[in-house]
Amino acid sequence: MGNICRSPAAEGIANKFVAQKGLDETIEIDSAGTLEYHNGESPDPRMIMHASKRGYELDSRARRFNPLKDFEYFDYIVTMDNENYNEIISLDKKNEYRKKVFKMTSFGNNKSIDEVPDPFYSGNHGFELVLDILEDSVKGLFKKVDDDIRRENKNPD
């Protein structure tokens, strides 16, 4: 929502994954929120602390999702929960980009988790849980990206 906890953590995890695979010149990752009340702010210091213990750097600045640019520019738009998913879908007025919009947990192995919970009010355990969910889900997301690239290369237009 505000782009200071879950999304920047997902961005940091994904950036490290992409760098380890040597794809940081090929794949661009950016996080955004559906609300603008934290625009320009750094990620929550608690999320930075917990993420850094796992080797992730969170150095993005909060910004609001821009439907005029982001729908067209990005190949995958990944949301953290149902509320943000529904908000992003509602911004696609002509229903042109729905196939690009996913929930992060749809890529995870634990199918009993439907959303990445907001850790803002849940203490240390909440931040650690979010990182656990995101680490698992980012791996699944990149499996989808890899599968999509292979499929595209196999069937070029």
C-alpha positions in Angstrom: 0.0 0.0 0.0 2.5 2.6 1.2 5.5 0.9 -0.4 7.7 0.8 2.7 7.6 -2.8 4.0 6.5 -5.7 1.8 7.1 -4.4 -1.7 10.6 -3.0 -1.0 11.5 -6.3 0.7 10.2 -8.2 -2.4 12.3 -5.9 -4.6 15.4 -6.4 -2.5 15.0 -10.2 -2.5 14.3 -10.3 -6.2 17.2 -8.0 -7.0 19.6 -10.3 -5.1 18.2 -13.3 -6.9 18.5 -11.6 -10.3 22.1 -10.6 -9.5 23.1 -14.1 -8.4 21.7 -15.4 -11.8 23.6 -12.8 -13.7 20.4 -11.2 -15.0 20.7 -7.8 -13.5 21.4 -6.2 -16.9 18.3 -8.0 -18.4 15.6 -7.8 -15.7 14.5 -4.6 -14.0 12.6 -4.8 -10.7 10.8 -1.9 -9.1 8.3 -1.7 -6.3 5.4 0.7 -5.9 2.4 1.2 -3.6 -1.2 1.8 -4.2 -1.3 4.8 -1.9 1.0 7.8 -2.0 1.3 8.8 1.7 5.0 7.6 1.9 6.2 8.9 -1.5 9.9 9.4 -1.5 10.5 7.7 1.8 13.0 4.9 2.5 11.7 1.4 3.5 10.6 1.0 7.1 13.8 0.8 9.3 12.5 -2.5 10.9 12.2 -4.1 7.4 15.7 -2.8 6.5 17.1 -4.4 9.6 15.4 -7.8 9.2 16.2 -7.9 5.5 19.9 -7.0 6.0 20.3 -9.9 8.5 19.5 -12.1 5.5 21.8 -10.3 3.1 19.2 -8.1 1.3 19.8 -4.5 0.6 16.6 -2.3 0.6 17.5 1.0 -1.0 14.5 2.0 -3.0 12.3 5.0 -2.4 8.5 4.7 -2.0 6.4 5.6 -5.0 2.9 5.2 -6.1 1.9 2.8 -8.9 1.4 4.8 -12.1 -1.2 3.0 -14.3 -0.4 5.2 -17.3 3.3 4.1 -17.3 3.6 0.9 -15.2 1.0 -1.2 -16.9 2.7 -0.8 -20.2 6.3 -0.8 -19.1 6.4 -3.9 -16.8 5.8 -7.5 -17.9 4.7 -8.7 -14.4 2.8 -6.7 -11.8 2.9 -8.5 -8.5 0.8 -7.5 -5.5 1.1 -8.5 -1.8 -2.6 -8.9 -0.8 -6.1 -9.0 -2.0 -6.8 -5.4 -1.4 -3.8 -4.2 -3.5 -4.6 -6.8 -6.1 -8.1 -5.5 -6.5 -6.9 -1.9 -6.5 -4.5 -2.6 -9.3 -7.1 -4.5 -11.3 -9.5 -1.6 -10.9 -6.9 0.8 -12.4 -7.0 -1.2 -15.6 -10.1 0.5 -17.0 -10.0 -1.2 -20.4 -9.0 -4.6 -19.0 -5.9 -4.7 -21.2 -3.3 -5.7 -18.6 -5.1 -8.1 -16.2 -2.9 -11.0 -17.5 0.1 -9.2 -16.1 -1.3 -8.8 -12.6 -0.6 -11.6 -10.0 -0.5 -12.0 -6.2 2.9 -12.8 -4.9 1.7 -15.8 -2.9 0.4 -17.5 -6.1 4.1 -18.3 -6.8 4.9 -19.7 -3.3 5.0 -23.4 -2.3 2.7 -22.9 0.7 -0.7 -22.7 -0.9 -2.4 -22.2 2.4 -1.0 -18.6 2.5 -3.3 -16.3 0.4 -1.6 -13.0 1.1 1.7 -11.5 2.3 0.6 -10.0 5.6 1.4 -6.4 6.4 4.1 -6.6 9.2 3.7 -2.9 10.2 2.0 -3.6 13.6 3.1 -7.2 14.2 6.6 -6.9 15.6 9.7 -8.8 14.8 7.9 -12.0 14.1 5.8 -10.3 11.4 8.8 -9.0 9.5 10.5 -12.4 9.6 7.3 -14.1 8.4 7.0 -11.7 5.5 10.6 -12.3 4.5 10.0 -16.1 4.7 6.9 -15.8 2.4 8.7 -13.5 0.0 11.8 -15.6 -0.3 9.7 -18.6 -1.2 7.4 -16.7 -3.5 10.2 -14.9 -5.4 11.8 -18.3 -6.3 8.4 -19.3 -7.8 8.0 -16.0 -9.6 11.3 -16.4 -11.3 10.4 -20.0 -12.3 7.4 -18.5 -14.0 9.5 -15.8 -15.7 12.0 -18.4 -16.8 9.2 -20.7 -18.2 7.6 -17.7 -20.0 10.9 -16.7 -21.6 11.6 -20.3 -22.7 8.1 -20.5 -24.1 8.5 -17.2 -25.9 11.8 -18.2 -27.4 10.4 -21.5 -28.5 7.4 -19.7 -30.3 8.6 -16.3 -31.5 6.1 -14.3 -33.4 
